[in-house]
Amino acid sequence: MSERLSDINAHISSIRELGTVVNAMRGIAGARAQQARGGLIAVKLYAESLASAIGRTLTLLPDRDPSAMTGKRVVVLFLAEQGFAGPFSRRLLDAAIADLHDAEVFVVGTRGATLALERGLKPVWQGALPAHPASIPRFADRLVADLYRRIAKGSVTRLEAWFSHNGLERRHLFPLEPTSFPQSASNEPPLLNLEPARVLASLTADYIHAQLCDATLNAFAAENEARMEAMASAYREIQQQLGSLQARRQIVRQEEITAEIIELGESVAVGDRKSHSSG
């Protein structure tokens, strides 16, 4: 009986340790998600200022015919970088994969890339999601450089970023759609030191960089929020198991005490019989 009780105590101890780890992971995920959401404010303000500048510059240039462009649609798909995030990547792939058959796909997220390969998706580029929000601008630099090499070759007709934001958000990045950019209320043309086409090219690169930073921050926050939910669910399950084990331990203790009382009673009875026999 005592061996069973020691086994239960050991199990309770290990479950408590697991609960501590899971609770810590939940706290870390929550802090990272909050940090990423905070960073989005600055990125959105920067993107809005670029959009305003692009809107003014577009008024100086003739409209382009998108149908004249050649190449393929490129989609940057953001999935999970690490595990313990529940069905995060699977749900995104369920929503996305049917619409990717005619696209060249850039997959961001190591864990998600593995799942994408298992689903038959063959990305032309894979990269790890940064471990910290502060590393996201440098990551976007590398991503934009790879994308712009394709754009410069004329092999991209459309560029989109797909990421988790209240479901699967599909954000158009390139070519620029003039109706998506605010038009200046002033009739005064912007003062430029360079040709409008060169200014627009520079602004476009910065705008795509800002939008990819925004998408990466959203993806980073969403993955950590999914992990936080998964860890909260796991913690509730651990607490239920712990409660069951503690109840079982109480039963075993009572059984052990009962057995000891019975054994003691039997010992007393044997002693009494011996005393009567000797008397």
Steps between C-alpha positions, in 0.01 A plus 500: 500500500780740595662432159180605323487817705862583415425445130208741517709758686772475234238540225355806673847653528573449129159638400560810711838554334337468159235751602771746601669466160172534310399805702839661432463434126157660509642808672788533252263464203269765643785745554632448147156546346450822694842626393420431133160670521671804648749511213219499245398854596829653384511288184147600401579869547811461283305313231231769501758776445648303209154442355433874512827574319426232240153645442647842423773358277256290297325817384819593310517175303282342232289200595655159438319210340537199735396263221823584316708344779638150458602246759334321790307583811720482811351435844691543825327257737563539873466183708621389845869504583480270802276231644254506791268735307210261451349481150631847407685407179255229403209743500691753291596231249139378486392852404787571260623193320222471240581851371876449471518259206593776252729699731864497599493475878742645753438322832599670825503272806708184546233285663236614254729434203528136607121469511471675162738247342293218647193655333672498161592869488839567340624845605768674296633664815496418871605709796478495878271743677712725726514399866452858622309800359819709502646270233208542261629806303824318412300193401281718277817642340604151388152409386457820298841448338398153378162624382644802321744284307197327352314825444803654326510202261135559415400158631238627748155610384352523849641487853289416803561431870274244671500482877280436801285797601141413594533202268715503188570854380614539139673833450586632154846661483599534133436641246377813670129565461450878471151485650648354820711809571366830634493792260625835627234767550752762389532592135867578550725230349763351733850647481740235371875497449483178296290373215153391620558144377816466712327650802210259456734202469673593826171563680361171371796305639461669838124444495535128425759476778261669744211276397714188543605623845131545580415152370790343691402671825141385454618145431735508800224625729242254365732200545577598858132561573423154362777355718363687800155346440649153450700529821197628690304195380789271596522663843129441562546135405799474734297649785224246438752216505655641815160516667427138406839386630455687826158343547648159426780566749244577769320173431824303513595672826165404650544145378848493651374630836214250494743218426724610785205514741388153394854369534530661844165356605604155387827533694310599814258211454786255460664641814177465696458140389856423608438661840182296555679183394789556741260586782 
